[in-house]
Amino acid sequence: GADRTLRVWSDAGGLERGGGWTERCILSGLVDVVSAVAFSPDGSLVAAGSFGAVIAWDVASGAARLSVVMAGERAWVRKVWFARGGKRVVAQGDAGTRWGWDVASGAECAPGGDEEE
């Protein structure tokens, strides 16, 4: 959001049973407002992009698993997704430029192709 955090909510109260939303965690560390968000295929990680930065957090613990400030890159991250079964985070900027990182090592890698990859 505008406060440079990402809030994860759960319907653990069971909306269909008249319950409500419960805030699970507040994730911080972004350098600007959140501009893109995606969950990993298994729901254990969430990634967010902002102006020249991408962070992926463990949803259960709130710990950052990947934190990248793209040096010299002055672009908004407009889209972010997980590829390779959640092992890679891919971001796309304003001009369609794509970047990729291995979640486990944090190493930059080829961004690959489509979200379904």
Secondary structure, DSSP 8 states (H G I E B T S, - for coil): -TTSEEEEEE-TT-GGGT---EEEEEEE--SS---EEEE-TTSSEEEEEEBTEEEEEETTT--EEEEEE-TT---BEEEEEEEGGGTEEEEEETTS-EEEEETTT--EE---S-TT-
